[in-house]
Amino acid sequence: MGWEVSRKLCPPTYVQRLNITQADQVLCIADGAPWIWKRVPLLVHALGLAAAQVHELLDFYHVVQHLGQVAALRQDWSAQARARWRTQQRHLLLRGEVEQVIAAVRTLCRGRHSKAIRTQHKYFIKNQSRMAYAKLMALKLPIGSGAIESTVRRVVNLRLKGPGMFWGRASAEAILLLRSYYKAGRWNLLKHMATSHRALLEA
């Protein structure tokens, strides 16, 4: 059994009710903001999880965006060359060859935009341990938070943040929970849970 925990969804109280400590694998996935990863150990402790259960992963699509930013700084390249380089590094990431990606970025640290590229290089070095995409795919765990991002965009921004809207915490969390089950393709399970308290153990 595995769980995905996002910084944006999955209120700790709800996750605790699902006995998350019984999960074999727990995935914490987010972008590269340092403040997020400083809080992950606190979340893990609050949930009573063992370090061996938990995987930290940078959202794959956020990392690909950084590759695009590196390629864009090479203004002496054609658009096709930039796209080709980004695609090559993307495939290396998926194969688990993160060190080769870091080396490829390092070789570009020259010229007028070298300082900006070095900043990106540091990003990849700092988060290298959170780019185990091949390993996580082998475990059948997600490498991107598409369902989470969709919920934030379509529910939080379009519904919960509407002009003049005020939500109680419990009601807002309920709406987010409904949307996350729907996007995860588990709507029928949620309906079953609504009619059987035993179904909570299957979630």
Residue pairs with C-beta under 8 A, 6 or more apart in sequence:
1 22
1 23
1 24
1 25
2 23
2 24
2 25
2 26
2 27
2 139
2 140
2 141
3 15
3 18
3 20
3 23
3 25
3 26
3 27
4 10
4 27
4 29
4 141
4 142
4 145
5 15
5 26
5 27
5 28
5 29
5 43
6 28
6 29
6 30
6 145
6 148
7 30
7 36
7 39
8 145
8 148
8 151
8 152
8 156
9 148
9 151
9 176
9 177
9 180
10 180
11 173
12 43
12 46
12 47
14 173
14 177
15 47
16 47
16 48
17 200
18 200
18 203
19 201
20 26
20 47
20 49
21 47
21 48
21 49
21 53
23 53
24 53
25 53
25 55
25 139
25 141
26 49
26 53
26 54
26 55
27 54
27 55
27 57
27 136
27 141
27 142
28 40
28 43
28 44
28 54
28 55
28 56
28 57
29 57
29 58
29 59
29 142
29 143
29 144
29 145
29 148
30 36
30 37
30 40
30 58
30 59
30 145
31 58
31 59
31 62
32 58
32 62
32 63
32 66
32 123
32 126
32 127
37 56
37 130
40 56
44 51
44 54
55 132
55 136
55 141
56 129
56 130
57 130
57 131
57 132
57 133
57 136
57 143
58 127
58 130
58 131
59 143
59 144
59 145
60 93
60 94
60 133
60 143
60 144
61 144
61 146
63 93
63 127
63 131
64 86
64 90
64 93
66 120
66 123
66 124
67 86
67 89
67 90
67 101
68 82
68 86
69 120
70 86
70 105
70 108
70 117
70 120
71 77
71 82
71 83
71 85
71 86
72 82
73 108
73 113
73 116
73 117
73 120
74 81
74 82
74 85
74 108
74 113
75 113
76 111
77 85
85 104
88 104
89 101
89 104
89 105
92 98
92 100
92 101
92 104
93 101
93 131
93 133
94 133
94 134
94 137
95 134
96 132
96 133
96 134
96 135
98 124
98 128
98 131
98 132
99 128
101 124
102 121
102 124
102 125
102 128
105 117
105 120
105 121
105 124
106 121
108 117
109 117
109 118
109 121
124 131
133 143
136 142
136 143
137 143
147 180
147 183
147 184
148 180
150 183
151 176
151 179
151 180
151 183
154 179
155 175
155 176
155 179
156 176
159 165
159 175
160 167
160 172
160 175
167 175
178 190
181 187
181 189
181 190
182 190
189 199
189 202
189 203
192 199
192 202
193 199
193 200
193 202
193 203
